[in-house]
């Protein structure tokens, strides 16, 4: 069911404007007119959500709230479009993605994506639009502003775009066959958008990759040591293994996969940043993000 009523806390989480400030703006400028429940609690509709997102965008662009308050809702939308055409396009696109997600609007998502793709190309869309949006998505989930249906809806659409662009590269022969990058997620880890995009970036640079995807058991990985190409294993940890389980996971990789050989494991993702130096073997590296991994690729395969 489409969410059509929002609390003032929802507006705060989605727009970044504090609930206290929204109340002041309502009283001083009449910017929003919320409905009230029987117990006098404010509720807002989708039109109010869109308006506060637009106000937030203009405020971040440097326009004073007193000037915004003098504009009609239609004029606010015109100002947003004008500013977005000149600058801050990514900020506006992220706001539109939020609306598309909350309203389960596939057509809006497609419009935002295509507009950004025409300007930045797919890598630019992922780094400039999807990455900051997904970071906010995590916060919106934690604050219960959105539910699992919203997360699945928007994540599926983003994943679809990554897969479409991946397929175009998979017809090309890798430039560098001696090294193979094995991409996998640990057991019970299902968040694969980052790993999928990393696979795209590696293939774009002529690398030889094997993508294994979500929830792989370590016992299945030693098979790739018997191939002619030298394997480097890459994993992405978002939820599993937990922070407490990470040291054991690294030990198990060293025992079950590396097993005395100089086989590297590259780890990135939100939880990877919590790994302590003392828990890493010499052949295990932690990366802050995808761009850092790409920087580790040999020059001869870079495009």
C-alpha positions in Angstrom: 0.0 0.0 0.0 1.3 3.5 -1.0 2.1 5.6 2.0 0.0 8.7 1.8 0.2 10.2 5.3 3.4 11.3 6.9 4.3 12.5 10.4 6.4 15.6 11.0 9.2 13.3 12.0 8.9 11.6 8.5 9.2 15.0 6.9 12.3 15.8 9.0 14.0 12.5 8.1 13.2 12.8 4.4 14.0 16.5 4.0 16.7 17.1 6.6 14.8 20.0 8.1 14.2 19.7 11.8 10.6 19.2 13.0 10.9 22.2 15.3 11.9 24.4 12.3 9.0 23.0 10.2 6.6 24.0 13.0 8.1 27.5 13.1 7.7 27.9 9.3 4.1 26.7 9.5 3.3 29.3 12.1 5.3 32.2 10.8 4.9 31.7 7.0 2.1 29.3 6.5 4.3 27.1 4.3 2.4 23.9 5.1 -1.1 23.2 6.4 -1.1 19.8 8.1 -4.2 17.7 8.8 -4.8 16.8 12.4 -5.7 13.5 14.0 -8.4 13.2 16.7 -5.5 13.5 19.2 -4.3 16.7 17.5 -1.2 15.1 15.9 0.0 16.7 12.6 -0.2 14.5 9.5 1.0 15.5 6.0 0.1 14.3 2.5 2.3 13.6 -0.5 1.9 17.1 -1.8 3.2 18.5 1.5 6.1 16.1 1.3 7.0 17.2 -2.2 6.8 20.9 -1.1 9.1 20.5 1.9 11.6 18.6 -0.3 11.5 21.5 -2.7 11.9 24.0 0.1 14.8 22.1 1.5 16.5 22.1 -1.9 16.1 25.8 -2.4 17.2 26.5 1.2 20.4 24.4 0.6 20.9 26.4 -2.7 21.2 29.6 -0.6 17.7 31.1 -0.9 16.3 32.6 2.4 13.2 31.1 3.8 11.5 34.5 3.9 11.9 34.7 0.1 10.7 31.1 -0.5 7.6 31.8 1.7 6.5 34.5 -0.8 6.3 32.0 -3.6 3.4 29.8 -4.5 3.8 26.1 -4.6 3.9 26.3 -8.4 6.6 29.0 -8.3 8.6 27.0 -5.9 8.6 24.1 -8.4 9.7 26.4 -11.2 12.5 27.8 -9.1 13.7 24.3 -8.3 13.7 23.3 -11.9 15.6 26.5 -12.8 18.2 25.9 -10.1 18.5 22.2 -11.0 19.3 23.1 -14.6 22.1 25.4 -13.6 23.6 23.5 -10.6 23.0 21.2 -7.7 21.4 18.7 -10.1 22.4 15.7 -8.0 20.7 17.1 -4.9 17.5 17.6 -6.8 17.7 14.2 -8.4 18.1 12.6 -4.9 15.0 14.4 -3.7 13.1 13.1 -6.7 14.3 9.5 -6.0 12.9 9.8 -2.5 9.6 10.8 -3.9 9.7 8.0 -6.4 10.4 5.5 -3.6 7.8 6.7 -1.2 5.1 6.8 -3.9 6.3 3.5 -5.6 6.5 5.5 -8.8 8.6 3.6 -11.4 8.0 6.2 -14.1 9.5 9.0 -12.0 12.5 6.7 -11.2 13.1 6.1 -14.9 12.9 9.8 -15.7 15.4 10.7 -13.0 17.7 7.9 -14.0 17.6 8.7 -17.7 18.2 12.4 -17.2 21.3 11.7 -15.0 22.5 9.0 -17.4 22.4 11.4 -20.4 24.6 13.9 -18.5 27.0 11.7 -16.4 27.1 8.2 -17.9 26.4 5.1 -15.8 29.5 5.3 -13.5 28.6 9.0 -12.8 25.0 8.0 -12.0 26.1 5.4 -9.6 28.8 7.5 -7.8 26.9 10.8 -7.8 23.3 9.7 -7.4 22.9 6.1 -6.3 25.7 6.0 -3.7 24.5 9.2 -1.7 20.9 8.1 -2.1 21.6 4.6 -0.7 23.4 6.1 2.2 20.3 8.1 3.0 18.2 5.1 2.4 19.9 3.3 5.3 19.1 6.1 7.6 15.5 6.3 6.5 15.2 2.6 7.2 16.8 2.8 10.6 14.5 5.7 11.6 11.4 3.7 10.3 10.5 6.5 7.9 10.3 3.8 5.2 9.5 0.1 5.4 10.9 -3.0 3.8 8.6 -2.6 0.8 10.1 0.8 0.0 13.6 -0.5 0.3 13.0 -3.5 -1.9 11.2 -1.5 -4.5 13.9 1.1 -5.0 16.8 -1.3 -4.6 15.4 -3.6 -7.3 15.1 -0.7 -9.7 18.7 0.3 -9.1 19.9 -3.3 -9.3 18.1 -3.6 -12.6 20.1 -0.7 -14.0 23.4 -2.2 -12.8 22.6 -5.5 -14.4 21.6 -3.9 -17.8 25.0 -2.1 -17.9 26.9 -5.2 -16.7 25.5 -7.3 -19.5 26.8 -4.9 -22.2 30.4 -5.5 -20.9 30.2 -9.3 -20.5 30.4 -9.8 -24.2 33.9 -8.3 -24.3 37.0 -10.4 -23.8 39.0 -9.5 -20.7 42.4 -7.8 -21.5 44.2 -9.4 -18.7 43.6 -13.1 -18.2 46.4 -14.0 -15.8 44.6 -12.4 -12.8 41.0 -13.2 -11.9 38.9 -11.4 -9.3 36.4 -13.6 -7.5 33.5 -11.5 -6.1 31.3 -13.0 -3.4 29.2 -12.0 -0.4 29.7 -13.9 2.9 27.1 -16.4 4.1 23.7 -14.7 4.9 24.8 -11.4 3.4 22.3 -10.4 0.7 23.1 -6.7 0.0 24.9 -7.0 -3.4 24.4 -3.6 -5.1 27.9 -2.4 -4.2 29.5 -5.7 -5.3 27.6 -5.7 -8.5 28.7 -2.2 -9.4 32.3 -3.1 -8.5 32.0 -6.0 -10.9 30.9 -3.5 -13.6 33.9 -1.2 -12.9 36.3 -4.1 -13.0 34.9 -5.4 -16.3 35.0 -1.9 -17.8 38.7 -1.8 -17.1 39.3 -5.1 -18.9 39.6 -7.3 -15.8 38.8 -11.0 -15.6 36.1 -11.5 -13.1 33.9 -14.3 -11.7 30.8 -13.0 -9.9 29.4 -15.5 -7.3 26.9 -13.2 -5.6 25.1 -13.5 -2.3 25.6 -15.8 0.6 28.6 -17.9 -0.4 30.0 -20.5 1.9 33.8 -20.3 2.2 34.1 -24.1 1.6 33.1 -23.5 -2.0 35.9 -21.0 -2.7 39.2 -23.1 -2.8 38.0 -24.5 -6.1 39.2 -21.3 -7.8 42.7 -21.8 -6.6 43.1 -24.6 -9.1 42.6 -22.4 -12.1 45.4 -21.0 -14.3 44.6 -17.4 -13.4 45.8 -16.1 -10.0 42.7 -15.4 -7.9 42.0 -12.4 -5.7 38.9 -12.7 -3.6 36.7 -9.6 -3.1 33.8 -9.4 -0.6 31.4 -6.7 0.6 30.2 -6.8 4.2 27.1 -4.7 5.1 25.2 -6.8 7.6 26.8 -10.3 7.8 29.1 -11.3 9.4 28.4 -9.0 12.3 31.2 -6.8 13.8 31.8 -9.5 16.5 31.9 -12.2 13.9 34.4 -10.5 11.5 37.6 -11.7 13.2 36.4 -15.3 13.0 35.4 -14.9 9.3 38.8 -13.6 8.4 40.4 -16.5 10.3 38.2 -19.0 8.5 39.0 -17.5 5.1 42.7 -17.9 5.9 42.2 -21.5 7.0 39.7 -22.8 4.4 40.6 -20.7 1.4 44.1 -19.3 1.5 45.4 -22.4 3.5 49.0 -21.3 3.5 49.0 -19.8 0.0 49.5 -16.1 -0.7 45.9 -15.7 -1.8 44.5 -12.2 -1.2 41.2 -11.2 0.3 39.9 -7.7 -0.3 37.2 -6.5 2.0 35.0 -3.4 1.7 31.6 -2.2 2.8 30.1 -0.5 5.9 31.2 -3.2 8.4 34.7 -3.6 6.8 35.6 -0.2 8.4 35.2 -1.8 11.8 37.8 -4.5 11.2 40.8 -4.0 13.6 44.3 -4.2 12.1 45.3 -6.9 14.5 42.7 -9.2 13.1 44.0 -9.0 9.5 46.4 -11.4 7.9 49.1 -9.9 5.6 47.1 -11.1 2.6 43.9 -9.4 3.7 43.2 -5.8 2.8 40.4 -3.4 3.8 39.2 -0.7 1.4 37.1 2.3 2.2 35.2 2.2 -1.1 35.0 1.1 -4.7 37.2 3.8 -6.0 40.0 2.6 -3.7 39.7 -0.9 -5.0 39.9 0.4 -8.6 43.1 2.2 -7.6 44.7 -1.1 -6.7 44.1 -2.6 -10.2 47.3 -2.9 -12.3 47.8 0.0 -14.7 48.0 -2.3 -17.8 44.3 -3.2 -17.5 43.0 0.4 -16.8 41.0 2.0 -19.5 
